[in-house]
Amino acid sequence: MIRIMTIEDYDKVYELWRKIKGFGIRSIDDSRVGIEHFLKRNPTTSIVAEENGKIVGSILCGHDGRRGCLYHVCVDEEYRRRGIGKAMVVKAMEALQAEHINKVSLIAFTKNDIGNSFWRTIGWEKREDLNYYEFVLNEKNITAFNK
């Protein structure tokens, strides 16, 4: 079942994130408090995939009123290649469309071969015409990558 994520899903979603090799988890942004803040700002657009009470996939999805963005798109390795990822992306994009958002973006690490292959396969286009910049406002918000 594909459905909207709530804060009650946090523990199971976090458990899934910890299982995904190469997945980056931020110390503040991905804490319960950080995700609760994100879900309050974006209550209808984040998605989970659930089978028999187990969270097997998730997407954090939000928007700024103009553009949507997908974060932390993942499917449990045992459940991949069943269309779960694509179904979650479709559900998230439908939620964004319902909020009159016309464009969606995401960031995929260049070393994430599985993820990059997935995005190309389902029709997303890699942009070559821009540079991505960031500025860290809180040095305590550390990203740890799963091994």
Number of C-alpha atoms within 10 A of each C-alpha: 13 20 16 19 21 16 16 10 14 18 13 16 21 16 12 19 24 16 14 16 12 15 19 18 19 15 14 15 16 19 15 16 13 13 17 18 14 18 19 11 13 16 16 19 27 27 24 27 24 15 11 7 9 13 22 26 26 31 24 21 27 23 18 10 11 11 14 22 18 20 15 18 21 23 25 17 13 8 13 13 11 10 10 22 26 15 15 25 20 13 20 28 22 14 19 25 15 12 15 13 17 13 13 18 14 14 12 15 11 8 9 13 10 8 15 16 11 15 16 11 11 11 8 14 10 13 8 6 5 6 6 5 5 5 5 7 7 8 6 10 14 13 14 12 13 13 10
